[in-house]
Amino acid sequence: MIKNGSFPILIILLLSLPFHGSSQNSNPNGEKTILLGLKQQWSNPPSLSHWTLSSDHCTWPEIMCTGGSVTGITIMEGNITEAIPPTICDLNNLTHIDLQLNFIPGYFPTALYNCSKLQFLDLSFNYLIGKLPDDINRLSPQLRVLNLTNNNFTGDIPAAIGRLPNLRSLQLVANLFDGTFPPEIGDLSNLEELALNANGFAPQSIPSSFTKLKKLRNLWINAANLIGEIPDSILNMSALESLDLSANQLSGSIPDGVFLLKNLTFMYLYQNRLSGPLPRRVEALKLQILDVSNNNLTGTIPDDFGKLTSLTGLALNFNQLSGEVPVSIARLPQIVDIKLFTNNLSGIIPPDFGRHSMMKTFEVSSNQFEGELPKDLCANKVLRGVVAFDNKLTGGLPDSLGDCNSLEVVLVHENKLSGRVPVGLWTSENLTTLMISNNLFSGELPDKVGSKLALLELMNNSFSGPIPATISSWESLNVFRASNNLLRSAIPQELTALTSLSILLLDGNQLSGHLPSTIVSWKSLATLNLSRNQLSGEIPATMGHLPGLVSLDLSENELSGQIPREIGLLKLPTLNLSSNRLSGRIPSEFENAAFDRSFLNNSGLCSNIPSLGLSSCLAETRKSKRLSSGFIAAVSSTAAVAFLAAFLYTIYVCRSYRKRKHMSDSTWKLTSFQRLNFTEANILSSLRDENQIGSGGSGRVYRVPINRSGEYVAVKRIWDNVKLDEKHEKQFLAEIRILGTIRHSNIVKLLCCISSQNSKLLVYEYMENRSLDRWLHSRNRSYNISGSVHHVVLDWPKRLHIAIGAAHGLTYMHHHCSPPIIHRDVKSSNILLDSEFNAKIADFGLARKLIKDGEPNTMSVVAGSFGYMAPEYAQTRRVDEKIDVYSFGVILLELITGREAHNGDESSSVAEWAWRHIQEGKPMLDVMDEDIKEPLYLEDINTVLKLGLICTSTFPSSRPAMKDVLQILLRCSQSLTIGEKTNGNEYDVAPLLHSSMPERSFQAEDSDFASVL
């Protein structure tokens, strides 16, 4: 882990190493023998194949030599799967060991105590387990860097770690520590970097002894379950440059001393329980980023903040600040990002914002600001987003926004803005999102918009005139909401050219004429609302061929004729054709009580189902004609000839297939990712029908025995001698690339790949209890457990255990992989369970690594599963961690309710159903599955229910990160273990929910510009 400020430490370490040509020496051949022995004990990993007896070991890139003697070993991502042998310390002059990003197992290697000159030890990102030894101070007294980040250490951090006198950097990030960290760390007088973040420590205050660390420059203890107050004596840490105590439960006020640290450059105190006013006196004039968001801070923004001339980012959002924004803040010369949203700020927004700095993001939504938006927000042409919705702003949009090609997002809905939208804003070449609903805007829709505009929301304004025929050029548009305006004339045929459209809302306008007949091109359309217009004519039969349509509202128009029977082909949870002039019998697919409000006020419609409130249909006369004997004979003769031809062709195909199979599958190649106790022959001989346990879009899955002791593996066979298509190729490469490089106990283990010319076999560890969805939704819950068939009730402790396991896996992917990995298809059928109900994330065919800055962050097609798919992903195809958080929230709701993510006979997904149930004030017991209705667990279940709801919030910014979700679940688990009676607020859920369930409407939630980007 390297943050700003770490590089001087590395420079010090490099300078401390002996120079080449020093007098230190040893037997070169002896050292080479030791190194080759290490290679052999590490099972000769391919990454060290160049370590040979014939080459000079000092030329090996992993080896650092000084004066001909080995002083350093650096093997990163070397696929080492064995423990560190004691012989490594036979290299007498070894000062530097870096074995990060391997798969080293076992306990902390105490054999390294014998490396007497060791100064640098990095074992991060490995598989080390257990507790750190109580005598860890037996490591070399010269040790300067100890990095054990991202392992699986548990328990307490021993007090002995405070007895390593020369330690400069101590990094224990993202382990499984569940005990405490010792105050003795404060005795490390030379410490410059301390990182304890992302651990599940028992609740603990910041030891006052830490403030004795006068050389400490970087202090990172975020997401570590800190409680209590920040010590006032933090002022004594005069060298402090970076302070991150975010995502904890710290309380009390922010001590004045923090803002008096003159070297402080970065300060992160967000997502705590800090209260009271911000300190008024500020001397940290080097401060570049200040983030105290998501607290309970009150009072006004201090005028002294205007002295922070180095400040680039200011985040005060999600507090209770009031009063006006000091004018001096708008004049800060380096300010780039402003986040003041969701406070009680009022008055006029200072007009100088954007004039004096390279402003990129300006977020002031959900306050009580009045007056106009600053006119020069984009004066320097680098502004990426304006988020100012839910205020009392008046006037028009600044003209500068019409000459701002850097703009990506403009969210100014829920104000009193008026006038016309600047022409240049419509056509801004980088604009992706424009939301100006619920204002007083007027004018006509533009002929042209920017090529990247994906979401356009204009509802509840006074836009008039026709929808332009040039709308066919709005090719990137995914979401178009223009309800309740004054749009008129016919819906242009050109609108159907928008093949990416997923949501189209034109209800409440003055549109007339017939519906376009070529709407079959709307392959991605999920929601169509044209109600409350003056549309006439018949409903096009082609509407029944829209594969993704789930909501259709054509009510309150003048549509006539029969309802096309093709409409019955749609799987529509929501349908409203009421208040038209339709006639005839409704399609039989809609003759059930779920659609009792869908056809009202159509006097010509009929149905034989009384509950629909329609008149009864007359029985249709059956008209059948007997076929003539001559016609039948002709048909029979033709069929016989066709059958004979098909039979001969089948024989030919089968022979060709067998010949190709013999040629193509004669050679198989095995690529292993783990140590194996089987060969490809064991696998290939068992791919029989009787061993098949499942199938999917990419192939079949088999349960294959690998020895006589009852061990099995799961084998997914992809492409069985057919032409390899691009989709399967991408899925295969994704699964290999991701699963072959990551290791975690809650991610299914890919053992190897066996491939031939036309077939690919992926071999996984076998999960005895199969997938979670079978336990939640199958009628038969009897399964094979340890060789016997049992009926097991999936009670609440088991369900919570499963949720925690899955959360661990996703947290690892999102927060501990670089770059983060997004699964994109998290669902209960992809949560596999072993014999102990430990959960593992599976099926990475849709996963992708997050892109680097500057690269596209959208997918060319939407992939995932209905009911689990985040709304922004379906609408914009944007990919980030929050789409997995949404899917995981659906799984939490499945675990609590027992309901499927989406059920064909329900009017909504389980997420929408649960939100509606809670918002209507119905009892929580009505939501719960019968198998978990035990009074002992109600409080924890209530907490997890709230967590599931907030994870499925409409907007990504309202959802927590997976690491925070995991912490809440772990605290629920702790209460089960020790039998505590706790309420949901103690799990930090209430701050996430803003003390009450938020609305899921698009207008009411989004407050985080970063998430929209």
Salt bridges, closest charged atoms under 4 A:
GLU31 OE1 - HIS57 NE2 3.78
ASP56 OD1 - HIS57 ND1 3.95
GLU62 OE1 - HIS50 NE2 2.86
GLU82 OE2 - ARG675 NH2 2.57
ASP135 OD2 - ARG138 NH1 3.28
ASP187 OD1 - LYS212 NZ 3.24
GLU192 OE1 - ARG217 NH2 3.35
GLU241 OE1 - ARG217 NH1 3.63
ASP244 OD2 - LYS3 NZ 3.48
GLU283 OE2 - ARG281 NH2 2.37
ASP304 OD1 - LYS307 NZ 3.11
ASP352 OD2 - ARG331 NE 2.50
ASP352 OD1 - ARG355 NH1 2.56
GLU363 OE2 - LYS339 NZ 2.56
GLU372 OE1 - LYS375 NZ 2.95
ASP376 OD2 - ARG355 NE 2.60
ASP403 OD2 - LYS381 NZ 2.88
GLU408 OE2 - ARG384 NE 3.15
GLU457 OE1 - ARG481 NH1 3.55
ASP507 OD2 - ARG532 NH2 3.05
GLU591 OE1 - ARG585 NH2 3.18
ASP665 OD2 - LYS661 NZ 3.57
ASP665 OD2 - ARG717 NH2 3.58
GLU690 OE2 - ARG688 NE 2.82
ASP720 OD1 - ARG717 NH2 3.39
ASP725 OD2 - HIS728 ND1 3.00
GLU726 OE2 - LYS730 NZ 3.34
GLU735 OE1 - LYS716 NZ 3.64
GLU765 OE1 - LYS840 NZ 2.95
ASP825 OD2 - LYS827 NZ 3.66
ASP843 OD1 - LYS716 NZ 3.83
GLU872 OE1 - ARG959 NH2 2.79
ASP884 OD2 - HIS814 NE2 3.01
GLU894 OE2 - HIS777 NE2 2.62
GLU906 OE1 - ARG899 NH2 3.43
GLU920 OE1 - LYS922 NZ 3.17
ASP929 OD2 - ARG799 NH2 2.90
GLU930 OE2 - LYS933 NZ 3.15
ASP931 OD2 - ARG781 NH1 2.92
ASP988 OD1 - ARG273 NH2 3.47
ASP1008 OD1 - LYS339 NZ 3.86
